[in-house]
Amino acid sequence: MTKAKDRSIDKASQQMLKRAEAEDKQLAWDRLEAMEPQCGFGTLGICCKVCSMGPCRIDPFGDGPQEGVCGANKDTIAARNLLRHIAAGAAAHSDHGRDVAHTLLIAAEGKTHHYGIIDEKKLHDIARIYDIKTEGRSKEDIAKDLAHAALAEFGNQEGELKMIARAPESRKKVWRKLGVMPRGIDREIVESMHRVNMGVDADYKNVINHGIRCSLGDGWGGSMIATDLQDIMLGSPKPVRAKVNLGVLKEDQVNIIVHGHEPTLSEMAVKAAKDPELLALAQKYGAKGINIAGMCCTANEILMRHGVPVAGDFLQQELAIVTGAVELMMVDVQCIMPALSSLATCFHTKLVTTSYKAKYPGVEHIQFNEEEAYEIACKIIRMGVENFKKRKKERVDIPKYEMDLVAGFTAEYVFHMLGGKYRATYRPLNDAIISGRVRGVAGVVGCNNPKIKHDWAHIEMVKELIKHDVLVLQTGCSAIACAKAGLMTPGDALKLTGPGLREVCEAVGIPPVLHLGSCVDNSRILIAASEVLKEGGLGGDLCDLPAAGAAPEWMSEKAITIGFYVIASGIFTVFGGDMPVKGSENVTRYITEELDSIIGGKFAFEADPIKAAHMMIDHINKKRAALKLNPMMYEPAKKEAKEEATAGAN
Amino acid sequence: MPTKTSKKNKAAGKIKIFCDLRKCTGCKSCEIACAVEHSFSKDLVKALRESVPPTKRVRIRDSFGRAVRISCQHCEEAPCVAACMSGAMYKDPKTGATKHDKDKCVGCWMCIMVCPFGAIVRSIEDKQALKCDLCPDRDDYACVIACPTGALFAGTPEEFKRKAEKKL
């Protein structure tokens, strides 16, 4: 059994890992150990079980069968499996977007009074993309039309997605030429499932090209709808201070964790926690208050908009229960370990599911609906408060680790931050890149994976990037990991930052690592990149930008989809672990080499975060050289200083 | 949980690898683990790119609808040892394992012809016979560790018998 310090780099997590070990509680790390060595065919992506002639697997070492019963070879099988992953990831993000559009619709129709239209400016901006008349109309009317238009994107059959009109013209030309412009969000997912069905698409390049189309329908479609409509309905985030890590749980309060991905219910939970009646009840049971803390991307959503503290990232969901201080954990969809239900029974923690799409055996289900959102939230919180009685004081062990962070940056807010309220512009960022103060921009996103030391790869990679003057944009669990390490406060993080980037950060007053939100909010990175390009001076297409992406501890299928729409948007992307395609040399070569000349972006797989960071830096340098940008402002100085030092020594 | 064999146990000899056919699902994880163990890099992904791909010495074959593991049984009276004209095949006097000295092997394939289990494979490149060598580079056995159902078992015949009877 590996030691707690080898399992996580985070002190709070280590403390809980030790406790779990002492109490013989099985966590994800233990289950991984029991599962090892994992199936070689699955690791390499060369098993196929789509029809009943199979299951078939290709012998990776060449002396066994090289074709399945139908004749599909390892290239076909690996590519089809990959497309299935992309379709699943796109479906997850996009279904989230669909739910948000649905909520906006019923809010605009006045069927629920719990949600309103908060960001009117953004409503007008997004309505314009859909050619919806805004002048002289009430915000409800516009929102109704917008919600209908957004919902139509999912079922659109012909032409192009409307949302994707926001991409730069040069990029759209590349997509049209390759025939990967998404038509409808659902259509591309359904077509993916058709293509991977028995006896359909067998040309691995054709299969993967459709994966690109499907992923673009997510990144520039479903995810973008989710982000923008949430901003309209729940308010666009603005920079906000908050706390992160298990230390945000309070010993003297009712602790309620909201876990999952969708913000609709958690927003209400935040409001319900301030309900005087519930607070009085909490006091009756001896609690000083009701403490809501987030987990995973739900955490990011309510952190961005309300500064609600974050209890942890993906691998801390079990550890939060191990503190013995969590009265109730309410979950919606995605990234929820089924293991939580049995672990919760070892403590007093009550687990509640709220989405009909995600139920767990033996777990109480309270169905959420928008019409009675607040009442349902109150009901759940009340359950948590009632459960406070059952808390055993001697079982409570909350790690005393918490960290400050600043979150709430959006593509729109960066305008104001950089240019000021009256001349909002990306110009200062572009100028900083052109002049060589900032080397470029990197998006570091993604999950946790017990195969990699928890948080370690995220933190090491981001530290290496900011040291080399790369501005880092983050979302998802990666953002939570770096926030815990203090990289999202201007103070400490700037000490680790290269001199050029530090100057810019100090001038503008931002940390070198910016938190952009949850994993659907990767669409914010796409919009920011498009805006930087539009500002001018950094080439004519997204693939000319000195930018790179990474998912150092990825595990979800959603990460594969995100990776694909990012490379399809012309941005080189490094994944921390291999995608399950290594069994096919052709598929591996196609996505890590050949796609670069076809679509301007490609993947790399590198488990070492420092090496991966340098792959990104080298890529950014190459793009800088191609754009003939000024040399990095502080690098020659460093070299001269070194020469002087050696001359002096001589 | 796969049965892990201690180093001490292995050095003491008399260990054989058994397969509980009732538990074997034919997933071929043992085949892959064996090939990786006999590669230069001992890493799954890297092994695929080696100039000479590694050869597995254990095979899962179908026999009347049931998966059967085929590998060297380290026979007490081994026909391959008797048939070997160069003396490459020999019995280890200490452990009783059937061993193969690749420096002496001339690639006559007599061992393959006489093996009652079909457990010996050819390396065409080196013109050599290859068989289960009981993983000399590790303390345990790659196939046993890789078996997800615990069908593979390393131990003495008596131990295996006890285990098999207990599970009935």
Interface residues (C-beta under 8 A of the other chain):
Chain A: A34 P37 C39 G40 F41 T43 L44 R57 D59 P60 F61 G62 D63 G64 D578 K582 G583 E585
Chain B: M1 C27 K28 S29 E31 I32 A33 A35 V36 L44 V45 A47 L48 R49 P53 P54 T55 K56 I145 A146 P148
